[in-house]
Structure formats: structure tokens, C-alpha cells
Amino acid sequence: MAVRRVVPTIRTTPGADQQNRDFYGLLGFEEVMNHGWIMTLASPSSSSAQISFMAGDKTAPVTPDLSVEVDDVDAAYAVLRAGGAEILHPLQDEEWGVRRFFVRDPNGRVVNVLGHR
């Protein structure tokens, strides 16, 4: 399995999208996705340079600290489960076009592991 990108997630408060767009816009980031509960900004010169902002996850019980996109999310799930990792949100298809699960890393961070369908 190959990693495609890693995106940090900043926990924010509801309604803070404009402040985050304004601040990170000063660094050159532009909005590339906004589902109302998660917003992602990216660099126009390097689309894999991204940062997300989230007050709470739509379908999961916890808010992730970062997302790791892989080319085979089912293989990643199998490897992490076999390795005894703590799965916090089961592997599932989401209505916005990703297949994902959440796992806790050794530092206590919540990692959203995903693949686009």
C-alpha cells in the first residue's frame, strides 16, 4: 500500500471557516472543499499541501488529528487490525465518496485512514 497524502486536521469551532480562510489565505492557501462540517484548504501551486478544519466529524464519534490517504484502504485496515491497533471508527463507505476508518496511534492521536472511491 502507498501513501498518497497526509493532511493535518485542526479542531476548530463552528462558524470559524471565514477566519481560517482569511488567516491561512495570507500564506497562500485556498479553499478546495467545504462540506459544512469540514473545510480543506490547499496550496494552488502544490495541491497535496493541504490543511483541514473540523469542529466535529459527521459520522464518527471522535474528531481526527490527521488524515492519511492510501491507495488501498482495505489493506491498511487489515494490516492495522492484525497488528493490534485500536480501531475507533470501523471501515466504511461514506456518502461523500471516501472509504475510511479511524485508528489511534501510539501517541494517542486519532488517524483517519482513507481512500477515495
N, C-alpha and C positions, 0 to 999 in steps of 0.2 A: 504494500500500500504506500502511496506517495502523498505527502502533504502539499496542498495547493496554496494555502494562505493561512495566516494566523491573524485574528482580529481581536484586540482588547475591547472589553465592554466596560464602560464607565457607568456605574449606578448613578442615576440622576433622579430628579423629582418630576412628577407630572407637570407638563407645561413649560419645561425648560429648553425645548428644542431650539427656539429662536436664539436664546443666549448662547447655546452651544454652537449653533451655526455661525453666529457672529464672531465668537472668540476664535474657534478653530478655522474660520474663514480667513482670519488675519494671517494664519500660517499656510494658506493656500488650499485648504480642504473645501470640497463642495458636496452637497447632499446627493447621494446616489440611491438611497432607499429610505422610505418612511412608511411604516405600517401603523403609525399612531401610537404604538407601544414600544417600538424600537426604531431608531433612526441610525443610518450609517452614512458617514462622510468618507470621501476618498480624495486622494490627490489626482488631479486631472492628468498629470504627467506620469503617474505610476499607479494604475488602478488597483494594484494589490496592496498599496499603502492605505489602510483603512482604520477607522475607529468607530465603534458603535456606542450608543447611549440608550439606556433602558431603565425605566422605573420599576418594572416587573415583567416577567415573562408571561406570554399569553396562555400557554398550555402547561407549563412546568411549575412545580411547587417552589422553586428557587430561581434566583437570577444568576446567570453565569458570569464568571470573571473574564472569560475569553472564549473565543470560538476557534476551532481548528477544523478547516475544511480538508477532507481527504478524498482520494479518488475511489475508495471502496469502504464506505461506512459500515457495511455488514462485516467485513473482515476486521475492521478496527474494533467493533463491538465484541466479536468472538475472541480476539486476542486479549482485550482488557478483561473480559469476564473470566477467561481461562487463567489469567494472571492474578485473579482475586481482587480486582479493583472494585470499589464501591460504586455501583450504578445508582444514580439519584433520580434519573428520569429514563424510562425504558425506550428502547429503539422503536421509533415510529415515524410514519409519514405525516408531515404537517401540511395543512391546506395552502401554505404559501410556497410550496414547491421544494421543500427540503426533506430529507430523511435524516433523523438525528437522535442522539441520546446525550445525557449528561453523566459525567463521571467526576469523582473527587480525586484530585491529585495528592501527592504526599505532603503538600504544604497546606492542605485544607481548601484549596481553590476549586471552584466549580468550573469544569471544562465542558463546553458544548461542542461535541464532535459531530460533524455534519457532512453531508454530500448533497449536491444538487441533483434533482431528478431530470 
